[in-house]
Amino acid sequence: MVFVHLAATWFMVGLIWTIHVVHYPLFAEVGEATYVAYQAAHVDRIGKVLLVPWAVEGIAAAAILFAALATRDRRVLPPAVIGAAAMGVVLLISGFWSAPAHGELADGFDPEVHDRLMNADLVRTLAWTVRGFTAAWITLILWRRRPSGQSTMV
């Protein structure tokens, strides 16, 4: 479970950095004639790419957090809680800033809305990066703890 969590989280970290550095800045370069179609295609295609890994990441993170809480694991609990808080930030920004901005941009490019999207997405990107480091931290803790020949959550 922990390796699945690590892989899904770092996939999402890479994806969100690609969106922030490549895709969102290109919104300003598309041009008025093709912008609406470009925006719609971006939302449709990126949604298909992130749906499964984001769901896997969330399920794995929740399982790790609940296991750490149930066992009162003092070593895994801090990174699991920090990771959960970072996911909370990701979800809040996605729901209250990113999705509404995409809705507004669906009718045409608006520099002010685009700036809001970029600013909110920077916070979301940094929160996802924190998630990546907490996933690595958890994996390292459990890998080091693993007795030879026995399995743990790893």
C-alpha positions in Angstrom: 0.0 0.0 0.0 2.8 2.4 0.9 4.6 2.0 -2.5 1.3 2.5 -4.3 0.7 5.7 -2.3 4.3 6.9 -3.1 3.9 6.2 -6.8 0.5 7.7 -7.1 1.4 10.8 -5.1 4.6 11.5 -7.1 2.7 10.9 -10.4 0.4 13.6 -9.2 3.2 15.9 -8.1 4.8 15.6 -11.6 1.4 16.2 -13.3 0.5 19.2 -11.2 3.9 20.8 -11.8 3.5 20.2 -15.6 0.1 21.8 -15.5 1.4 24.8 -13.5 4.5 25.3 -15.6 3.4 24.3 -19.0 -0.4 24.1 -19.5 -1.8 27.0 -17.5 0.7 29.6 -18.8 -0.1 28.5 -22.4 -3.7 29.5 -21.8 -2.6 33.1 -22.3 -0.9 32.2 -25.6 -3.7 30.3 -27.4 -5.4 33.2 -29.0 -9.1 34.3 -29.0 -10.2 32.3 -32.0 -9.3 28.9 -30.6 -9.2 29.5 -26.8 -12.7 28.1 -25.9 -12.0 24.8 -27.7 -8.5 24.6 -26.2 -9.8 25.2 -22.6 -12.5 22.6 -23.1 -10.0 20.1 -24.5 -7.6 20.8 -21.6 -10.3 20.2 -18.9 -11.5 17.0 -20.6 -8.1 15.5 -21.3 -6.4 16.4 -18.0 -9.5 15.1 -16.1 -9.0 11.7 -17.7 -5.3 11.7 -16.9 -5.7 12.6 -13.2 -8.9 10.7 -12.2 -7.4 7.3 -11.4 -4.1 8.3 -9.9 -5.7 11.0 -7.7 -8.3 8.5 -6.5 -5.6 5.9 -5.8 -3.5 8.5 -4.0 -6.5 9.6 -1.8 -7.6 6.0 -0.9 -4.0 5.0 -0.1 -3.4 8.1 2.0 -6.6 7.6 3.9 -5.7 3.9 4.6 -2.2 4.9 5.8 -3.6 7.7 8.1 -6.3 5.4 9.5 -3.7 2.6 10.1 -1.4 5.1 11.8 -4.2 6.3 14.0 -5.5 2.8 14.8 -2.0 1.6 15.8 -1.0 5.0 17.4 2.2 4.8 15.3 4.1 7.9 16.6 6.5 7.8 13.7 4.1 7.5 10.8 1.3 9.7 12.3 3.1 13.1 11.8 3.8 12.7 8.1 0.4 11.1 7.5 -1.4 14.0 9.2 0.7 16.6 7.4 0.0 14.8 4.1 -3.7 14.7 4.9 -3.7 18.5 5.7 -1.9 19.1 2.4 -4.5 17.1 0.6 -7.2 19.2 2.3 -5.5 22.3 0.8 -5.4 20.6 -2.6 -9.1 19.8 -2.4 -10.2 23.2 -1.2 -8.2 25.0 -3.9 -9.4 22.6 -6.5 -13.1 23.0 -5.5 -13.2 26.6 -4.6 -10.7 28.2 -7.0 -9.5 26.0 -9.8 -12.8 24.4 -10.9 -14.7 27.8 -10.8 -11.9 29.5 -12.7 -12.1 26.8 -15.4 -15.8 27.4 -15.5 -15.3 31.1 -16.0 -12.6 30.5 -18.6 -14.8 28.2 -20.6 -16.5 31.2 -22.2 -13.2 32.8 -23.2 -9.9 33.9 -21.9 -9.9 36.5 -19.1 -6.5 37.6 -17.9 -7.8 38.4 -14.4 -9.4 35.0 -14.0 -6.2 33.4 -15.4 -4.1 35.2 -12.8 -6.4 34.0 -10.1 -6.1 30.4 -11.4 -2.3 30.7 -11.6 -2.0 32.1 -8.0 -4.3 29.5 -6.6 -2.6 26.7 -8.5 0.8 27.7 -7.2 -0.5 27.0 -3.7 -2.1 23.8 -4.8 1.2 22.7 -6.6 3.2 23.5 -3.4 0.7 21.5 -1.3 1.0 18.6 -3.6 4.8 18.8 -3.4 4.4 18.6 0.4 2.3 15.5 -0.2 5.1 14.0 -2.2 7.7 14.5 0.5 5.3 13.2 3.2 4.7 10.1 1.1 8.5 9.6 0.8 8.9 10.2 4.5 6.3 7.5 5.4 7.8 5.0 2.9 11.3 5.6 4.4 10.0 5.1 8.0 8.3 1.9 7.1 11.1 0.6 4.9 13.6 1.1 7.7 11.4 -0.5 10.3 10.6 -3.6 8.1 12.2 -6.7 9.6 13.9 -8.9 7.1 11.5 -11.5 5.8 8.4 -9.9 7.2 6.0 -7.5 5.5 4.5 -4.4 7.1 2.3 -1.7 5.5 5.1 -1.5 2.9 
